[in-house]
Amino acid sequence: MNDNARIEAFIIKFGSFAPKRYSYGEIKKMTNKFNDKLGQGGFGSVYKGKLPNGRLVAVKSLNETKSNGEDFMNEVASISRTSHVNIVTLLGFCFERSKRALIYEFMPKGSLDKFIYSQGTDNQSRQLEWKTLYDIALGIARGLEYLHQGCNTRILHFDIKPHNVLLDENFCPKISDFGLSKLCERKKSVVSMTGARGTAGYIAPEVFFRNLGGVSHKSDVYSYGMMVLEMVGGRKNINVEVSQTSEIYFPSWIYKHLDQSMNLNLNEEITGEEEEITRKLIAVSLWCIQTNSLDRPSMTRVIEMLQGSLQSLELPPRPT
Ligand SMILES: Nc1ncnc2c1ncn2[C@@H]1O[C@H](COP(=O)(O)OP(=O)(O)OP(=O)(O)O)[C@@H](O)[C@H]1O
């Protein structure tokens, strides 16, 4: 199928739900000739823009490629199937020979990574309140649960990480960047993979080795757990600057900072509701990063655990 036939088929299939197709000229106009760059990703640059109706957008202009556009249309198709408060909305796309762009709703606060890593050696410089971190973790869990359970087709994201969570003006999180996502039938919980996918530090063991009993929605659960641990610890899960070996592997670092009663020793005073939130986030994320995917909870269970009482949560086995 050639590119145009592929797009025609896509537009017919999605009918009125298909995002609007824009010409390259329109893209240039809405970004004021790519004037205001918001960031740079692995596949292209993101620019701020404005639609003719005044709505602010983020235009992801993809690097020129001679490929047949299958990955591009895969991202358009995956995200077009979704409609959820915690999933970024795709408003349009451009596909004109080698010129390709995706037009998303604009997220004024940018991506989550800008807010969660501590600036200094202590954690005094934490930028977000614990309650905000908890709400963000819960929102991302809801978005992921929706991808796994709530759409007609199960969508596995495969690249859950703080860079791929965008925040609106109220810090409501939205999952973005569906470039690697894969659609599979709801009933089929395991998919076959043709290549290593995801980002170092967040990839589940079965995705990395591709022989540990299949890749499934539980692989996203693993990445989610790693991300939440980063939110709690205020540091990246791979930290080459940390010299002691036990500190390099992030879950070991978290365990080192946990005392017997699951208190996190983070050089900061946490009490009351904040302490409860922190301990819940830690317990949930440690369950999510279990090596055996069967030991990891579903996202539905993650939401229950986050919303339930702390007393009903057990600390999971130490990760290996
Ligand atoms: N909808 C949006 N609203 C506001 N800013 C955005 C939006 N989408 C992306 N950005 C900004 O552009 C940057 C680059 O985004 P992009 O998704 O291309 O790359 P990435 O996720 O950082 O990296 P990679 O492509 O390797 O996964 C983001 O970090 C964010 O700051």
The ligand as an SDF file (V2000), in Angstrom:
LIG
                    3D

 31 33  0  0  0  0  0  0  0  0999 V2000
    2.0030   18.5270   23.9000 N   0  0  0  0  0  0  0  0  0  0  0  0
    3.0860   19.1750   24.3530 C   0  0  0  0  0  0  0  0  0  0  0  0
    2.9510   20.3490   24.9980 N   0  0  0  0  0  0  0  0  0  0  0  0
    4.0380   21.0070   25.4770 C   0  0  0  0  0  0  0  0  0  0  0  0
    5.3090   20.5730   25.3520 N   0  0  0  0  0  0  0  0  0  0  0  0
    5.5180   19.4120   24.7070 C   0  0  0  0  0  0  0  0  0  0  0  0
    4.4240   18.6510   24.1640 C   0  0  0  0  0  0  0  0  0  0  0  0
    4.9330   17.5380   23.5920 N   0  0  0  0  0  0  0  0  0  0  0  0
    6.2660   17.5860   23.7640 C   0  0  0  0  0  0  0  0  0  0  0  0
    6.6360   18.7150   24.4230 N   0  0  0  0  0  0  0  0  0  0  0  0
    8.0000   19.1410   24.7850 C   0  0  0  0  0  0  0  0  0  0  0  0
    8.9250   18.6980   23.7950 O   0  0  0  0  0  0  0  0  0  0  0  0
    9.9280   17.8590   24.3670 C   0  0  0  0  0  0  0  0  0  0  0  0
   10.2840   16.7720   23.3630 C   0  0  0  0  0  0  0  0  0  0  0  0
    9.2090   15.8610   23.2640 O   0  0  0  0  0  0  0  0  0  0  0  0
    9.2960   14.4800   22.4900 P   0  0  0  0  0  0  0  0  0  0  0  0
    8.0850   13.6950   22.8200 O   0  0  0  0  0  0  0  0  0  0  0  0
    9.5720   14.6980   21.0540 O   0  0  0  0  0  0  0  0  0  0  0  0
   10.6310   13.8230   23.0070 O   0  0  0  0  0  0  0  0  0  0  0  0
   11.0380   13.0450   24.3310 P   0  0  0  0  0  0  0  0  0  0  0  0
    9.8760   12.2770   24.8580 O   0  0  0  0  0  0  0  0  0  0  0  0
   11.6780   14.0430   25.2520 O   0  0  0  0  0  0  0  0  0  0  0  0
   12.1570   12.0720   23.7820 O   0  0  0  0  0  0  0  0  0  0  0  0
   11.9930   10.7450   22.9010 P   0  0  0  0  0  0  0  0  0  0  0  0
   11.4440   11.1440   21.5710 O   0  0  0  0  0  0  0  0  0  0  0  0
   13.3840   10.2480   22.7980 O   0  0  0  0  0  0  0  0  0  0  0  0
   11.0760    9.8340   23.6530 O   0  0  0  0  0  0  0  0  0  0  0  0
    9.3140   17.3530   25.6720 C   0  0  0  0  0  0  0  0  0  0  0  0
   10.2560   17.0730   26.6450 O   0  0  0  0  0  0  0  0  0  0  0  0
    8.4080   18.5250   26.0940 C   0  0  0  0  0  0  0  0  0  0  0  0
    9.1650   19.4450   26.8420 O   0  0  0  0  0  0  0  0  0  0  0  0
  1  2  1  0
  2  3  1  0
  2  7  2  0
  3  4  2  0
  4  5  1  0
  5  6  2  0
  6  7  1  0
  6 10  1  0
  7  8  1  0
  8  9  2  0
  9 10  1  0
 10 11  1  0
 11 12  1  0
 11 30  1  0
 12 13  1  0
 13 14  1  0
 13 28  1  0
 14 15  1  0
 15 16  1  0
 16 17  2  0
 16 18  1  0
 16 19  1  0
 19 20  1  0
 20 21  2  0
 20 22  1  0
 20 23  1  0
 23 24  1  0
 24 25  2  0
 24 26  1  0
 24 27  1  0
 28 29  1  0
 28 30  1  0
 30 31  1  0
M  END
$$$$
